Amino acid sequence: MDPIPARSGCRACRDAEPLGFDFTMAFQPIVNTAEGRVFAHEALVRGLDGGGAGPLLARVNESNRYQFDQRCRVKAIELAARLDMQSALSINFMPNAVYRPDLCIRTTLEIADAVGFPIDRIIFEITEGERVDDLQHLRGIVEHYQSQGFKTAIDDFGAGYAGLNLLADLRTDLDKLDMALVRNIDQDRGRRAIVRGILQVCNELLIDVIAE
C-alpha cells in the first residue's frame, strides 16, 4: 500500500500507525429519478475479496484513523478516475479524523489533480456514526471544503448523530435521508410528515435532499 505523500504536510497522517491492511471500493449509484440519470456514485469500503466493510472498520482505531480516512479518499478518487466515472463521486469522511481542514485536504487536491478528476464533482459526506463535540470545528471543515470547490453532505440524516442540530449548525449542499425514514413511507403517515418537514427546512436552506 502506498503511503500518504509526505508533501501533504499533515502531522496526524505522517505520524499515524500504518494500516496494515488493504481494501478496495464498491460504487453505489445515486439516481436522479426525475431526470432518469445517475447523479453520483457513493464510494463504499470493501475487502479485496469483495467482503463487506464491517471487518475493515473494526480495525480502525485512534492510532490509524487519520491514515484510514486519507487512504479512503485517495483510493476512491484513483478508482473513479480509472473507471472514467462521469458522475459525481461521493466519499464518506470521519469528522474526528480531520486534523486540520487546510492540511488534510491537500492530499485530496493533489490526487484529484494527478489523476484528472474534477474537484467540483467530489462530494464529502459527514458520517453519522461519530459524535462530534466541537461543532465549530466541523463547521470549519464544511466551509473550507466548500471554499475549495467540493460539495458536502450529511449522510444518513435521522440516524446516529446526524440530527437536526447538524442542519441548524451546518450549511451542507446535500442532505441524505436515512433509509429507515424512507422505507415503507407510502404506508406510514408519521414518516411522511417527518420527511415533509425536513424537505421544507432543506428547501428554505437551499439544501438538496437525497432519499436512501
MDAnalysis code that builds the backbone (N, CA, C; Angstrom):
import MDAnalysis as mda
import numpy as np

u = mda.Universe.empty(636, n_residues=212, atom_resindex=np.repeat(np.arange(212), 3), trajectory=True)
u.add_TopologyAttr("name", ["N", "CA", "C"] * 212)
u.add_TopologyAttr("resid", np.arange(1, 213))
u.add_TopologyAttr("resname", ["MET", "ASP", "PRO", "ILE", "PRO", "ALA", "ARG", "SER", "GLY", "CYS", "ARG", "ALA", "CYS", "ARG", "ASP", "ALA", "GLU", "PRO", "LEU", "GLY", "PHE", "ASP", "PHE", "THR", "MET", "ALA", "PHE", "GLN", "PRO", "ILE", "VAL", "ASN", "THR", "ALA", "GLU", "GLY", "ARG", "VAL", "PHE", "ALA", "HIS", "GLU", "ALA", "LEU", "VAL", "ARG", "GLY", "LEU", "ASP", "GLY", "GLY", "GLY", "ALA", "GLY", "PRO", "LEU", "LEU", "ALA", "ARG", "VAL", "ASN", "GLU", "SER", "ASN", "ARG", "TYR", "GLN", "PHE", "ASP", "GLN", "ARG", "CYS", "ARG", "VAL", "LYS", "ALA", "ILE", "GLU", "LEU", "ALA", "ALA", "ARG", "LEU", "ASP", "MET", "GLN", "SER", "ALA", "LEU", "SER", "ILE", "ASN", "PHE", "MET", "PRO", "ASN", "ALA", "VAL", "TYR", "ARG", "PRO", "ASP", "LEU", "CYS", "ILE", "ARG", "THR", "THR", "LEU", "GLU", "ILE", "ALA", "ASP", "ALA", "VAL", "GLY", "PHE", "PRO", "ILE", "ASP", "ARG", "ILE", "ILE", "PHE", "GLU", "ILE", "THR", "GLU", "GLY", "GLU", "ARG", "VAL", "ASP", "ASP", "LEU", "GLN", "HIS", "LEU", "ARG", "GLY", "ILE", "VAL", "GLU", "HIS", "TYR", "GLN", "SER", "GLN", "GLY", "PHE", "LYS", "THR", "ALA", "ILE", "ASP", "ASP", "PHE", "GLY", "ALA", "GLY", "TYR", "ALA", "GLY", "LEU", "ASN", "LEU", "LEU", "ALA", "ASP", "LEU", "ARG", "THR", "ASP", "LEU", "ASP", "LYS", "LEU", "ASP", "MET", "ALA", "LEU", "VAL", "ARG", "ASN", "ILE", "ASP", "GLN", "ASP", "ARG", "GLY", "ARG", "ARG", "ALA", "ILE", "VAL", "ARG", "GLY", "ILE", "LEU", "GLN", "VAL", "CYS", "ASN", "GLU", "LEU", "LEU", "ILE", "ASP", "VAL", "ILE", "ALA", "GLU"])
u.atoms.positions = np.array([
    [0.843, -1.188, 0.000],
    [0.000, 0.000, 0.000],
    [0.882, 1.243, 0.000],
    [0.592, 2.174, -0.880],
    [1.380, 3.389, -0.941],
    [1.122, 4.254, 0.279],
    [2.146, 4.857, 0.863],
    [1.944, 5.744, 1.998],
    [1.337, 7.064, 1.547],
    [0.746, 7.784, 2.501],
    [0.249, 9.124, 2.214],
    [1.436, 10.010, 1.875],
    [1.381, 10.784, 0.773],
    [2.520, 11.615, 0.392],
    [2.954, 12.544, 1.509],
    [4.251, 12.608, 1.764],
    [4.764, 13.445, 2.846],
    [4.500, 14.913, 2.587],
    [4.378, 15.286, 1.301],
    [4.197, 16.701, 0.999],
    [2.842, 17.226, 1.476],
    [1.949, 16.314, 1.880],
    [0.657, 16.771, 2.375],
    [0.812, 17.648, 3.600],
    [1.887, 17.458, 4.350],
    [2.171, 18.343, 5.473],
    [1.325, 18.110, 6.701],
    [0.540, 17.027, 6.719],
    [-0.352, 16.776, 7.838],
    [0.331, 15.870, 8.858],
    [0.655, 16.418, 10.001],
    [1.380, 15.656, 11.021],
    [0.582, 14.437, 11.466],
    [-0.741, 14.579, 11.589],
    [-1.565, 13.468, 12.054],
    [-1.468, 12.266, 11.131],
    [-1.363, 12.513, 9.817],
    [-1.230, 11.400, 8.865],
    [0.194, 10.868, 8.843],
    [1.172, 11.776, 8.873],
    [2.563, 11.332, 8.819],
    [2.926, 10.500, 10.029],
    [2.376, 10.854, 11.191],
    [2.734, 10.173, 12.432],
    [1.830, 8.994, 12.748],
    [0.804, 8.772, 11.914],
    [-0.151, 7.701, 12.199],
    [0.498, 6.333, 12.022],
    [-0.024, 5.358, 12.741],
    [0.423, 3.992, 12.590],
    [0.022, 3.474, 11.202],
    [0.863, 2.642, 10.565],
    [0.484, 2.048, 9.280],
    [-0.798, 1.233, 9.429],
    [-1.604, 1.224, 8.392],
    [-2.869, 0.498, 8.458],
    [-2.646, -1.001, 8.663],
    [-1.737, -1.565, 7.889],
    [-1.500, -2.996, 7.996],
    [-2.523, -3.826, 7.248],
    [-3.401, -3.187, 6.484],
    [-4.374, -3.920, 5.669],
    [-4.740, -3.061, 4.468],
    [-5.182, -3.734, 3.410],
    [-5.570, -3.032, 2.197],
    [-7.057, -3.259, 1.958],
    [-7.623, -2.503, 1.052],
    [-9.051, -2.598, 0.766],
    [-9.309, -2.022, -0.621],
    [-10.541, -2.157, -1.066],
    [-10.934, -1.551, -2.330],
    [-12.268, -0.846, -2.118],
    [-12.889, -0.393, -3.208],
    [-14.145, 0.334, -3.115],
    [-15.184, -0.270, -4.056],
    [-16.429, -0.268, -3.607],
    [-17.565, -0.507, -4.495],
    [-18.242, 0.850, -4.694],
    [-18.884, 1.029, -5.842],
    [-19.508, 2.316, -6.139],
    [-21.017, 2.127, -6.319],
    [-21.761, 2.697, -5.397],
    [-23.225, 2.565, -5.411],
    [-23.837, 3.787, -6.080],
    [-24.667, 3.592, -7.103],
    [-25.234, 4.744, -7.808],
    [-26.290, 5.485, -6.993],
    [-26.289, 6.791, -7.120],
    [-27.334, 7.660, -6.579],
    [-28.061, 8.217, -7.798],
    [-29.355, 7.906, -7.926],
    [-30.084, 8.163, -9.163],
    [-31.014, 9.362, -9.031],
    [-30.961, 10.233, -10.030],
    [-31.935, 11.309, -10.154],
    [-33.110, 10.728, -10.926],
    [-34.165, 10.353, -10.202],
    [-35.284, 9.658, -10.836],
    [-36.075, 10.579, -11.762],
    [-36.088, 11.872, -11.468],
    [-36.832, 12.810, -12.313],
    [-36.199, 12.921, -13.691],
    [-34.864, 12.877, -13.726],
    [-34.145, 13.016, -14.990],
    [-33.708, 11.687, -15.575],
    [-33.881, 10.603, -14.816],
    [-33.520, 9.281, -15.309],
    [-32.031, 9.113, -15.548],
    [-31.206, 9.628, -14.655],
    [-29.749, 9.522, -14.830],
    [-29.080, 9.310, -13.476],
    [-27.862, 8.798, -13.530],
    [-27.073, 8.637, -12.308],
    [-26.452, 9.985, -11.953],
    [-26.800, 10.493, -10.785],
    [-26.286, 11.781, -10.320],
    [-24.888, 11.636, -9.731],
    [-24.677, 10.559, -8.977],
    [-23.396, 10.349, -8.306],
    [-23.222, 8.874, -7.995],
    [-21.986, 8.511, -7.640],
    [-21.689, 7.180, -7.113],
    [-21.065, 7.349, -5.728],
    [-21.594, 6.614, -4.766],
    [-21.024, 6.657, -3.417],
    [-19.972, 5.563, -3.277],
    [-18.782, 5.956, -2.837],
    [-17.691, 5.011, -2.635],
    [-17.877, 4.289, -1.305],
    [-17.931, 2.966, -1.347],
    [-18.142, 2.146, -0.162],
    [-16.957, 1.208, 0.029],
    [-16.390, 1.193, 1.222],
    [-15.235, 0.357, 1.521],
    [-15.606, -1.120, 1.428],
    [-14.746, -1.873, 0.750],
    [-14.939, -3.318, 0.632],
    [-13.595, -4.022, 0.759],
    [-13.624, -5.271, 1.191],
    [-12.414, -6.070, 1.249],
    [-11.942, -6.420, -0.143],
    [-10.679, -6.780, -0.261],
    [-10.133, -7.153, -1.567],
    [-10.832, -8.367, -2.151],
    [-11.466, -9.172, -1.279],
    [-12.211, -10.345, -1.742],
    [-13.676, -10.023, -1.988],
    [-14.031, -8.725, -1.903],
    [-15.412, -8.320, -2.108],
    [-16.240, -8.318, -0.843],
    [-15.623, -8.664, 0.277],
    [-16.343, -8.712, 1.544],
    [-16.781, -7.342, 2.021],
    [-17.713, -7.319, 2.973],
    [-18.277, -6.080, 3.482],
    [-17.299, -5.244, 4.283],
    [-17.752, -4.043, 4.666],
    [-16.888, -3.082, 5.334],
    [-16.666, -3.393, 6.814],
    [-17.558, -4.168, 7.420],
    [-17.505, -4.392, 8.860],
    [-16.152, -4.817, 9.405],
    [-15.565, -5.894, 8.886],
    [-14.269, -6.341, 9.409],
    [-13.159, -5.303, 9.219],
    [-13.238, -4.520, 8.155],
    [-12.224, -3.489, 7.924],
    [-12.382, -2.347, 8.916],
    [-13.612, -1.886, 9.098],
    [-13.850, -0.775, 10.024],
    [-13.522, -1.162, 11.456],
    [-13.635, -2.447, 11.772],
    [-13.301, -2.914, 13.116],
    [-11.812, -2.770, 13.406],
    [-11.002, -2.627, 12.356],
    [-9.556, -2.491, 12.534],
    [-9.120, -1.027, 12.587],
    [-10.078, -0.121, 12.469],
    [-9.762, 1.313, 12.549],
    [-9.847, 1.752, 13.999],
    [-8.795, 2.412, 14.481],
    [-8.756, 2.859, 15.867],
    [-8.120, 4.249, 15.950],
    [-7.874, 4.698, 17.158],
    [-7.332, 6.040, 17.357],
    [-5.969, 6.222, 16.700],
    [-5.199, 5.153, 16.590],
    [-3.836, 5.285, 16.074],
    [-3.767, 5.308, 14.547],
    [-4.821, 4.822, 13.877],
    [-4.727, 4.776, 12.411],
    [-5.897, 5.446, 11.696],
    [-6.782, 6.116, 12.426],
    [-7.980, 6.678, 11.802],
    [-7.642, 7.758, 10.780],
    [-6.578, 8.555, 11.048],
    [-6.200, 9.598, 10.090],
    [-5.722, 8.963, 8.784],
    [-4.874, 7.956, 8.924],
    [-4.346, 7.258, 7.757],
    [-5.470, 6.591, 6.967],
    [-6.408, 5.957, 7.670],
    [-7.514, 5.276, 7.015],
    [-8.400, 6.257, 6.257],
    [-8.726, 7.375, 6.878],
    [-9.581, 8.371, 6.237],
    [-8.939, 8.885, 4.951],
    [-7.641, 9.169, 4.998],
    [-6.950, 9.651, 3.811],
    [-6.856, 8.568, 2.744],
    [-6.586, 7.341, 3.147],
    [-6.481, 6.258, 2.173],
    [-7.815, 6.033, 1.467],
    [-8.924, 6.188, 2.179],
    [-10.243, 6.043, 1.555],
    [-10.444, 7.090, 0.474],
    [-10.062, 8.333, 0.767],
    [-10.212, 9.405, -0.225],
    [-9.368, 9.100, -1.460],
    [-8.103, 8.765, -1.217],
    [-7.183, 8.515, -2.320],
    [-7.671, 7.347, -3.166],
    [-8.042, 6.253, -2.497],
    [-8.481, 5.057, -3.215],
    [-9.722, 5.345, -4.046],
    [-10.693, 6.047, -3.471],
    [-11.942, 6.329, -4.178],
    [-11.691, 7.184, -5.415],
    [-10.869, 8.207, -5.290],
    [-10.602, 9.109, -6.421],
    [-9.808, 8.392, -7.501],
    [-8.796, 7.625, -7.092],
    [-7.995, 6.889, -8.073],
    [-8.858, 5.909, -8.861],
    [-9.714, 5.147, -8.176],
    [-10.547, 4.155, -8.861],
    [-11.592, 4.825, -9.739],
    [-12.184, 5.923, -9.258],
    [-13.185, 6.642, -10.057],
    [-12.576, 7.147, -11.354],
    [-11.350, 7.672, -11.263],
    [-10.671, 8.159, -12.466],
    [-10.350, 7.005, -13.402],
    [-9.912, 5.874, -12.844],
    [-9.568, 4.710, -13.658],
    [-10.793, 4.181, -14.396],
    [-11.963, 4.285, -13.760],
    [-13.213, 3.830, -14.365],
    [-13.822, 4.878, -15.289],
    [-13.169, 6.030, -15.399],
    [-13.671, 7.137, -16.212],
    [-15.078, 7.535, -15.776],
    [-15.274, 7.623, -14.465],
    [-16.574, 7.976, -13.911],
    [-16.957, 9.397, -14.328],
    [-18.148, 9.535, -14.907],
    [-18.608, 10.833, -15.384],
    [-19.563, 11.518, -14.408],
    [-20.059, 10.767, -13.449],
    [-20.951, 11.347, -12.439],
    [-20.124, 11.964, -11.318],
    [-20.823, 12.541, -10.354],
    [-20.156, 12.989, -9.139],
    [-19.695, 11.770, -8.337],
    [-18.706, 11.974, -7.479],
    [-18.173, 10.925, -6.610],
    [-18.402, 11.327, -5.165],
    [-19.108, 10.493, -4.426],
    [-19.433, 10.797, -3.036],
    [-18.562, 9.957, -2.108],
    [-17.854, 10.618, -1.195],
    [-16.899, 9.962, -0.304],
    [-17.252, 10.277, 1.143],
    [-17.405, 9.246, 1.962],
    [-17.631, 9.462, 3.395],
    [-16.345, 9.927, 4.064],
    [-16.476, 10.796, 5.059],
    [-15.302, 11.122, 5.871],
    [-15.689, 11.133, 7.340],
    [-14.713, 10.795, 8.159],
    [-14.914, 10.731, 9.600],
    [-14.548, 12.096, 10.180],
    [-15.514, 12.856, 10.712],
    [-15.225, 14.218, 11.188],
    [-14.068, 14.282, 12.177],
    [-13.985, 13.307, 13.057],
    [-12.931, 13.340, 14.072],
    [-11.574, 12.929, 13.522],
    [-11.535, 12.550, 12.229],
    [-10.259, 12.183, 11.615],
    [-9.669, 13.340, 10.810],
    [-10.348, 14.473, 10.806],
    [-9.822, 15.648, 10.112],
    [-9.048, 16.487, 11.116],
    [-7.743, 16.396, 11.020],
    [-6.844, 17.054, 11.968],
    [-6.915, 18.570, 11.799],
    [-6.611, 19.031, 10.588],
    [-6.780, 20.430, 10.203],
    [-7.294, 20.459, 8.777],
    [-8.449, 21.103, 8.530],
    [-9.038, 21.066, 7.187],
    [-8.076, 21.499, 6.083],
    [-7.305, 22.557, 6.333],
    [-6.433, 23.080, 5.284],
    [-5.307, 22.106, 4.948],
    [-4.817, 21.366, 5.935],
    [-3.755, 20.396, 5.679],
    [-4.307, 19.067, 5.190],
    [-5.403, 18.612, 5.802],
    [-5.940, 17.295, 5.473],
    [-6.480, 17.233, 4.046],
    [-6.860, 18.383, 3.485],
    [-7.428, 18.378, 2.148],
    [-6.361, 18.401, 1.064],
    [-5.115, 18.695, 1.424],
    [-4.075, 18.840, 0.411],
    [-3.863, 17.570, -0.398],
    [-3.815, 16.443, 0.294],
    [-3.609, 15.182, -0.407],
    [-4.740, 14.918, -1.382],
    [-5.974, 15.219, -0.978],
    [-7.117, 15.031, -1.859],
    [-6.979, 15.882, -3.113],
    [-6.602, 17.132, -2.936],
    [-6.423, 18.033, -4.074],
    [-5.320, 17.526, -4.997],
    [-4.220, 17.065, -4.400],
    [-3.086, 16.591, -5.198],
    [-3.451, 15.342, -6.000],
    [-4.152, 14.401, -5.363],
    [-4.533, 13.174, -6.050],
    [-5.530, 13.469, -7.163],
    [-6.534, 14.307, -6.885],
    [-7.523, 14.645, -7.906],
    [-6.855, 15.291, -9.111],
    [-5.889, 16.160, -8.849],
    [-5.175, 16.813, -9.942],
    [-4.319, 15.807, -10.715],
    [-3.667, 14.904, -9.990],
    [-2.765, 13.942, -10.625],
    [-3.509, 12.989, -11.556],
    [-4.732, 12.582, -11.156],
    [-5.473, 11.612, -11.973],
    [-6.509, 12.287, -12.868],
    [-6.648, 13.605, -12.749],
    [-7.542, 14.342, -13.628],
    [-9.015, 14.216, -13.281],
    [-9.329, 14.065, -11.974],
    [-10.738, 14.002, -11.575],
    [-11.159, 15.371, -11.063],
    [-12.187, 16.009, -11.666],
    [-12.579, 17.376, -11.284],
    [-13.052, 17.461, -9.832],
    [-12.528, 18.418, -9.093],
    [-12.892, 18.517, -7.683],
    [-14.334, 18.984, -7.490],
    [-14.902, 19.668, -8.492],
    [-16.291, 20.102, -8.338],
    [-17.271, 18.945, -8.508],
    [-16.744, 17.742, -8.791],
    [-17.590, 16.545, -8.851],
    [-17.353, 15.626, -7.663],
    [-16.657, 16.136, -6.638],
    [-16.414, 15.352, -5.426],
    [-17.317, 15.861, -4.307],
    [-18.034, 14.938, -3.680],
    [-18.909, 15.252, -2.552],
    [-18.352, 14.564, -1.311],
    [-18.181, 15.317, -0.235],
    [-17.760, 14.726, 1.029],
    [-18.970, 14.596, 1.958],
    [-19.218, 13.364, 2.418],
    [-20.346, 13.092, 3.296],
    [-19.886, 12.956, 4.748],
    [-20.540, 13.669, 5.622],
    [-20.271, 13.565, 7.057],
    [-20.976, 12.324, 7.578],
    [-20.223, 11.368, 8.101],
    [-20.830, 10.125, 8.573],
    [-21.570, 10.360, 9.884],
    [-22.618, 9.543, 10.081],
    [-23.473, 9.711, 11.255],
    [-22.970, 8.956, 12.464],
    [-21.952, 8.116, 12.294],
    [-21.560, 7.193, 13.353],
    [-20.660, 7.776, 14.412],
    [-20.200, 9.019, 14.225],
    [-19.297, 9.625, 15.193],
    [-19.942, 10.830, 15.871],
    [-19.816, 10.893, 17.161],
    [-20.272, 12.070, 17.893],
    [-19.227, 13.171, 17.738],
    [-19.674, 14.355, 17.365],
    [-18.769, 15.494, 17.198],
    [-19.119, 16.531, 18.260],
    [-18.234, 16.695, 19.239],
    [-18.489, 17.658, 20.308],
    [-18.144, 19.079, 19.904],
    [-17.202, 19.233, 18.996],
    [-16.767, 20.560, 18.571],
    [-17.429, 20.903, 17.238],
    [-18.649, 21.432, 17.293],
    [-19.374, 21.760, 16.073],
    [-18.724, 22.919, 15.321],
    [-18.031, 23.776, 16.046],
    [-17.322, 24.869, 15.380],
    [-16.228, 24.302, 14.468],
    [-15.547, 23.278, 14.939],
    [-14.521, 22.625, 14.128],
    [-15.148, 21.984, 12.895],
    [-16.284, 21.299, 13.078],
    [-16.964, 20.660, 11.965],
    [-17.455, 21.699, 10.961],
    [-17.978, 22.811, 11.456],
    [-18.415, 23.878, 10.557],
    [-17.235, 24.405, 9.744],
    [-16.084, 24.505, 10.399],
    [-14.892, 24.963, 9.699],
    [-14.473, 24.001, 8.595],
    [-14.621, 22.687, 8.849],
    [-14.307, 21.691, 7.831],
    [-15.217, 21.869, 6.620],
    [-16.532, 21.972, 6.877],
    [-17.505, 22.103, 5.790],
    [-17.238, 23.366, 4.983],
    [-17.024, 24.476, 5.665],
    [-16.806, 25.736, 4.969],
    [-15.514, 25.712, 4.159],
    [-14.462, 25.097, 4.713],
    [-13.198, 25.039, 3.987],
    [-13.325, 24.148, 2.751],
    [-13.977, 23.008, 2.895],
    [-14.169, 22.118, 1.753],
    [-14.961, 22.823, 0.663],
    [-16.014, 23.525, 1.049],
    [-16.819, 24.245, 0.061],
    [-16.005, 25.343, -0.618],
    [-15.141, 26.000, 0.133],
    [-14.328, 27.073, -0.448],
    [-13.339, 26.545, -1.472],
    [-12.982, 25.248, -1.358],
    [-12.051, 24.633, -2.295],
    [-12.751, 24.084, -3.540],
    [-14.082, 24.141, -3.553],
    [-14.837, 23.674, -4.709],
    [-15.531, 22.346, -4.530],
    [-15.345, 21.697, -3.377],
    [-16.019, 20.437, -3.107],
    [-17.458, 20.693, -2.666],
    [-18.323, 19.688, -2.839],
    [-19.657, 19.731, -2.261],
    [-19.650, 18.905, -0.974],
    [-20.593, 19.192, -0.096],
    [-20.658, 18.490, 1.183],
    [-22.072, 17.971, 1.421],
    [-22.163, 16.932, 2.254],
    [-23.461, 16.321, 2.545],
    [-23.468, 15.778, 3.963],
    [-24.651, 15.704, 4.547],
    [-24.855, 14.986, 5.801],
    [-25.372, 13.604, 5.429],
    [-24.671, 12.565, 5.842],
    [-25.037, 11.199, 5.490],
    [-26.013, 10.631, 6.508],
    [-26.929, 9.784, 6.040],
    [-27.867, 9.057, 6.916],
    [-28.563, 9.987, 7.896],
    [-29.106, 11.096, 7.389],
    [-29.783, 12.054, 8.255],
    [-30.955, 11.385, 8.969],
    [-31.005, 11.573, 10.276],
    [-32.038, 10.959, 11.093],
    [-31.559, 9.730, 11.834],
    [-30.296, 9.314, 11.581],
    [-29.724, 8.158, 12.275],
    [-28.472, 8.589, 13.023],
    [-28.109, 7.829, 14.042],
    [-26.872, 8.114, 14.770],
    [-26.839, 9.540, 15.289],
    [-25.740, 10.244, 14.972],
    [-25.570, 11.621, 15.437],
    [-25.936, 12.643, 14.366],
    [-26.506, 12.173, 13.251],
    [-26.874, 13.084, 12.162],
    [-28.304, 13.557, 12.370],
    [-28.468, 14.538, 13.263],
    [-29.792, 15.041, 13.592],
    [-30.001, 16.484, 13.201],
    [-31.083, 17.041, 13.703],
    [-31.468, 18.401, 13.327],
    [-30.419, 19.436, 13.701],
    [-29.644, 19.147, 14.757],
    [-28.630, 20.131, 15.163],
    [-27.602, 20.342, 14.056],
    [-27.321, 19.304, 13.267],
    [-26.360, 19.475, 12.179],
    [-26.930, 20.367, 11.074],
    [-28.233, 20.232, 10.792],
    [-28.845, 21.119, 9.812],
    [-28.811, 22.557, 10.290],
    [-29.017, 22.745, 11.595],
    [-29.037, 24.099, 12.151],
    [-27.652, 24.721, 12.157],
    [-26.627, 23.912, 12.398],
    [-25.282, 24.456, 12.576],
    [-24.438, 24.424, 11.310],
    [-24.799, 23.560, 10.372],
    [-24.012, 23.433, 9.145],
    [-24.834, 23.886, 7.950],
    [-24.160, 24.208, 6.881],
    [-24.838, 24.553, 5.633],
    [-24.254, 23.677, 4.525],
    [-24.544, 22.383, 4.608],
    [-24.054, 21.472, 3.582],
    [-24.854, 21.674, 2.295],
    [-24.357, 21.139, 1.209],
    [-25.042, 21.256, -0.076],
    [-26.139, 20.210, -0.235],
    [-25.953, 19.071, 0.457],
    [-26.874, 17.951, 0.320],
    [-27.206, 17.363, 1.685],
    [-28.383, 16.753, 1.772],
    [-28.808, 16.055, 2.986],
    [-29.349, 14.693, 2.560],
    [-28.716, 13.614, 3.041],
    [-29.138, 12.269, 2.665],
    [-29.992, 11.663, 3.779],
    [-31.262, 11.441, 3.490],
    [-32.170, 10.883, 4.485],
    [-31.859, 9.412, 4.720],
    [-31.800, 9.025, 5.971],
    [-31.539, 7.630, 6.315],
    [-32.652, 6.734, 5.776],
    [-32.290, 5.541, 5.332],
    [-33.274, 4.650, 4.728],
    [-34.385, 4.258, 5.691],
    [-34.127, 4.318, 7.000],
    [-35.180, 3.989, 7.963],
    [-36.325, 4.993, 7.905],
    [-36.030, 6.228, 7.486],
    [-37.078, 7.228, 7.327],
    [-37.845, 7.043, 6.025],
    [-37.185, 6.444, 5.040],
    [-37.755, 6.355, 3.699],
    [-38.479, 5.028, 3.457],
    [-37.970, 3.970, 4.053],
    [-38.543, 2.638, 3.791],
    [-40.010, 2.593, 4.207],
    [-40.881, 2.100, 3.284],
    [-42.330, 1.966, 3.517],
    [-43.004, 3.302, 3.847],
    [-42.447, 4.394, 3.343],
    [-43.013, 5.708, 3.654],
    [-44.425, 5.832, 3.101],
    [-44.731, 5.096, 2.028],
    [-46.072, 5.161, 1.446],
    [-47.125, 4.562, 2.371],
    [-46.671, 3.779, 3.359],
    [-47.601, 3.136, 4.279],
    [-47.551, 3.734, 5.684],
    [-46.777, 4.790, 5.863],
    [-46.548, 5.316, 7.207],
    [-46.762, 6.829, 7.228],
    [-47.857, 7.248, 7.812],
    [-48.207, 8.675, 7.866],
    [-47.177, 9.473, 8.653],
    [-46.659, 8.865, 9.723],
    [-45.672, 9.559, 10.550],
    [-44.402, 9.869, 9.782],
    [-43.902, 8.896, 9.033],
    [-42.701, 9.118, 8.239],
    [-42.935, 10.173, 7.160],
    [-44.107, 10.143, 6.550],
    [-44.408, 11.150, 5.530],
    [-44.397, 12.550, 6.128],
    [-44.946, 12.687, 7.321],
    [-44.993, 14.002, 7.966],
    [-43.586, 14.485, 8.317],
    [-42.745, 13.586, 8.828],
    [-41.376, 13.954, 9.199],
    [-40.576, 14.354, 7.972],
    [-40.655, 13.539, 6.915],
    [-39.893, 13.829, 5.703],
    [-40.395, 15.118, 5.055],
    [-41.707, 15.344, 5.079],
    [-42.254, 16.584, 4.519],
    [-41.669, 17.797, 5.255],
    [-41.559, 17.689, 6.576],
    [-40.986, 18.784, 7.345],
    [-39.513, 19.006, 7.029],
    [-38.758, 17.906, 6.886],
    [-37.335, 18.022, 6.547],
    [-37.172, 18.666, 5.176],
    [-38.009, 18.265, 4.225],
    [-37.937, 18.842, 2.886],
    [-38.185, 20.348, 2.916],
    [-39.138, 20.761, 3.724],
    [-39.432, 22.193, 3.807],
    [-38.238, 22.959, 4.370],
    [-37.640, 22.430, 5.437],
    [-36.471, 23.073, 6.029],
    [-35.328, 23.148, 5.029],
    [-35.053, 22.022, 4.358],
    [-33.941, 21.990, 3.402],
    [-34.187, 22.916, 2.217],
    [-35.432, 22.997, 1.766],
    [-35.736, 23.913, 0.673],
    [-35.444, 25.357, 1.061],
    [-35.787, 25.714, 2.286],
    [-35.542, 27.085, 2.751],
    [-34.054, 27.361, 2.919],
    [-33.277, 26.309, 3.231],
    [-31.829, 26.457, 3.414],
    [-31.055, 26.203, 2.116],
    [-31.785, 25.949, 1.016],
    [-31.174, 25.679, -0.293],
    [-30.281, 24.442, -0.255],
    [-30.759, 23.409, 0.464],
    [-30.057, 22.134, 0.563],
    [-30.830, 21.093, -0.225],
    [-30.174, 20.425, -1.159],
    [-30.816, 19.351, -1.925],
    [-30.922, 18.093, -1.075],
    [-31.973, 17.323, -1.285],
    [-32.237, 16.146, -0.459],
    [-32.135, 14.876, -1.299],
    [-31.476, 13.867, -0.721],
    [-31.375, 12.536, -1.317],
    [-32.059, 11.551, -0.382],
    [-32.871, 10.670, -0.953],
    [-33.542, 9.639, -0.150],
    [-32.814, 8.317, -0.349],
    [-32.335, 7.728, 0.734],
    [-31.646, 6.432, 0.610],
    [-32.680, 5.317, 0.473],
])
